[in-house]
Amino acid sequence: MLDANASNTLTVRAVFIIGPEKKVRAVISYPASTGRNFDEILRVVDSLQVTDKKQGLVTPVEWKVGGEYLVKPGCDAPKDARVVPLPSGKEYLKFTKGGD
């Protein structure tokens, strides 16, 4: 969408990742002044494919194939899960290798 009164318009570069069911799985938008990061796009595709197969696991920031997964809140953690506690002693994050 463009402002009809704008004198200088620029495009927004967007990446749409569409799954096999023909549904949008992810959208990444970049301003015209910023190039796309294909490593990040591939990381998102890898994450979507892996977490579709591994129900109950999600990928953390900076995740790469073969890295640790986070256990989705409300799901049972595997016995080998590494737990990161809060100062209160409550469990905060649970990491696991995910059986790779």
C-alpha positions as CSV (number, residue, x, y, z in Angstrom):
1,M,0.0,0.0,0.0
2,L,1.2,3.4,-0.8
3,D,0.3,6.8,0.5
4,A,-1.4,8.7,-2.3
5,N,0.3,11.9,-1.1
6,A,3.8,10.5,-0.8
7,S,6.3,12.0,-3.2
8,N,9.0,9.4,-2.7
9,T,7.9,5.8,-2.6
10,L,10.0,2.7,-2.0
11,T,9.1,-1.0,-2.2
12,V,9.1,-3.4,0.7
13,R,10.9,-6.7,-0.1
14,A,9.0,-9.6,1.4
15,V,9.6,-13.3,1.5
16,F,6.7,-15.7,1.8
17,I,7.3,-19.3,2.8
18,I,4.4,-21.5,1.6
19,G,4.0,-25.1,2.8
20,P,3.0,-28.2,0.9
21,E,-0.7,-27.5,2.0
22,K,-0.5,-24.2,0.1
23,K,-0.7,-22.2,3.4
24,V,1.6,-19.3,4.3
25,R,3.9,-20.6,7.0
26,A,6.2,-17.5,7.4
27,V,6.5,-13.9,6.1
28,I,9.7,-11.9,6.4
29,S,9.7,-8.3,5.3
30,Y,12.7,-6.2,4.6
31,P,12.9,-2.4,3.9
32,A,14.1,-1.4,0.5
33,S,17.5,-0.4,2.0
34,T,18.1,-3.8,3.4
35,G,19.1,-6.9,1.5
36,R,17.6,-10.3,2.2
37,N,19.5,-12.7,4.4
38,F,19.3,-16.1,2.6
39,D,21.0,-17.9,5.5
40,E,18.1,-16.8,7.7
41,I,15.5,-17.8,5.1
42,L,17.0,-21.3,4.9
43,R,17.1,-21.5,8.7
44,V,13.4,-20.7,8.9
45,V,12.6,-23.4,6.2
46,D,14.8,-25.9,8.1
47,S,13.0,-25.0,11.4
48,L,9.6,-25.4,9.9
49,Q,10.4,-28.8,8.4
50,V,12.1,-30.1,11.5
51,T,9.4,-28.9,14.0
52,D,6.7,-30.4,11.8
53,K,8.3,-33.8,12.3
54,K,9.2,-33.3,16.0
55,Q,5.9,-32.3,17.7
56,G,6.4,-30.6,21.0
57,L,9.7,-29.1,20.1
58,V,10.5,-25.5,18.8
59,T,13.7,-23.9,17.6
60,P,15.4,-21.1,19.7
61,V,17.1,-18.0,18.4
62,E,20.2,-18.7,16.4
63,W,19.2,-22.3,16.0
64,K,21.0,-24.3,13.3
65,V,20.4,-27.9,12.1
66,G,21.8,-30.3,14.7
67,G,21.5,-27.8,17.5
68,E,19.4,-28.0,20.6
69,Y,15.7,-27.6,20.6
70,L,13.4,-26.0,23.1
71,V,10.6,-28.0,24.6
72,K,7.3,-26.3,23.8
73,P,5.5,-25.0,26.9
74,G,2.9,-27.5,28.1
75,C,4.6,-30.5,26.5
76,D,6.5,-33.2,28.4
77,A,10.2,-32.9,28.3
78,P,12.4,-35.8,27.5
79,K,14.4,-37.3,30.3
80,D,17.7,-35.9,28.9
81,A,16.3,-32.3,28.8
82,R,18.6,-29.5,30.2
83,V,16.5,-27.2,32.4
84,V,17.3,-23.5,32.8
85,P,15.7,-22.3,36.0
86,L,14.5,-18.8,36.9
87,P,15.9,-17.2,40.1
88,S,12.6,-18.1,41.8
89,G,13.4,-21.8,41.2
90,K,10.6,-22.3,38.6
91,E,11.6,-24.0,35.4
92,Y,12.0,-21.5,32.5
93,L,13.4,-23.2,29.5
94,K,13.9,-26.8,28.7
95,F,16.5,-27.7,26.0
96,T,16.9,-31.1,24.3
97,K,18.8,-32.6,21.4
98,G,15.6,-33.9,20.0
99,G,16.8,-37.3,19.0
100,D,18.9,-36.2,16.0
